[in-house]
Amino acid sequence: MTQRIEIPNTAEQAEHLVQRIAEYPSCGGAFSGGVDSAGVAAAAYRALGDRAVAWTGIGPAVPQSDRDDAVSVANAIGIRHEQ
């Protein structure tokens, strides 16, 4: 017998994340500008507005081009971004 696996609705999951983040007074997170961190940053900004911040590290492990991309993505989201 084949077991059926139910796949959750992505929009519902995203809304659940926003609601969970909204339970906190503020939120900050590591931000590379990639898909995963951008999704979390967007949810945090949607939930908390100016009380959310995205941080990108500076150092030899993070090329300038990656930091530039992170700045662009953060600006597109609207979230405050610190390096």
Helices and strands as residue ranges (DSSP letters): H 10-21, E 27-30, H 35-48, G 49-51, E 52-55, H 64-77, E 80-82
